[in-house]
């Protein structure tokens, strides 16, 4: 047992140590330390807050197990103490829930930074003349500091109206209950931080969606506006070819051919931009058709045969079960596969090989386009499906590309419930794998 006048320095071993979240490292004057302590207190947002049952419950438990009439969770502000929880305080303190620091035992606990244990307040010169002793008759006190970010912001304390011989076991229980208060405070701080992070993330997501819509609207408007003068150019070119303004020389016809190729190229780029702006972030309209996998994919070769022959590339086709079928949007799937084959042809040197392979798996068809081309660096493979991205190593072989084909291809694949991925070895070639569900995706909205 502890004698009535025992000092807190006699609290033995770990029982005397308050739980800590880490000691503060604040250089400078005591004023700087106090400023940092008050900032830690402000971060809890507990000052002047309504009573909370978790704190009241711990205060009630402390009063019961230590057999005292008064127990409080007290926060020490610059010039006052605020009772976050108060059990047994008389009126008007119970309602007002604060007093000036002249009444405060807890300010001494804060200054000490460890449990303050007083068996008889009348014999302790630090507190004997305090109003809490002389006016309210508090004769015994035990308090444990509450630490946040290493700063003592308040205490869990108990008081009695008679001298007490506080035992080590009682102080140990008070220390454990103080740890529960600190856990509650930290939990509240964590929840608030998570809520703030969620709010920031939600606002950022909304801003990104607004920016994305604005970008898509701008691209659609720009592409539409560009088509008008291009159509005019095409019309005048056709008039010239018809000889409306007189017969053309061979050189003039060659120049008109260059104009037509440039016009067709711009029309293709504009179509890609329009397609992407329509698909991105919106449900993709799909027309579902059941058809033979082998028949559909064999037919794709004819669409790219001229490019294959022009570069002297070998084309390999290999399928699986000739009776396998799938339910897809034929135009969308054809666009994806043709784009993959076109890319493979562009980036495969003459004499190389381009392969279109497929096999049947449970519930899906796996289509692969392989080439023996220049490949893609490992650190860039994840970027190739981003819009308007072109790999520097490939740009020289395709200077006219805009970097939308793969982005559109992945959007269309996912719209049909599938996926489009890639693997590559630099200098050896690239493989694109397109998975397609054998049965129609039940919810077209997944395309959005």
Secondary structure, DSSP 8 states (H G I E B T S, - for coil): ---TT--GGG--GGGGS---S------S-HHHHHHHHHHHHHHHT-TT----HHHHHHHHHHHHHTT-SEEEEEEE-SSEEEEEEEES--TTHHHH-EEEGGG-SHHHHHHHTS-EEES-GGG-TTTTTSHHHHTT---EEEEEEEEETTEEEEEEEEEESS-----HHHHHHHHHHHHHHHHHHHHHHHHHHHHHHHHHHHHHHHHHHHHHHHHHHHHHHHHHHHHHHHHHHHHHHHHHHTTTTS---HHHHHHHHHHHHHHHHHHHHHHHHHHHHHHTTS------EEEEHHHHHHHHHHHHHHHHHHHT-EEEEE-S-TT-EEEE-HHHHHHHHHHHHHHHHHTS-TT-EEEEEEEEETTEEEEEEEE-S----GGGGGGTTSTT---HHHHTT-TT--S-HHHHHHHHHHHTT-EEEEEEETTTEEEEEEEEESS--S-GGGG-
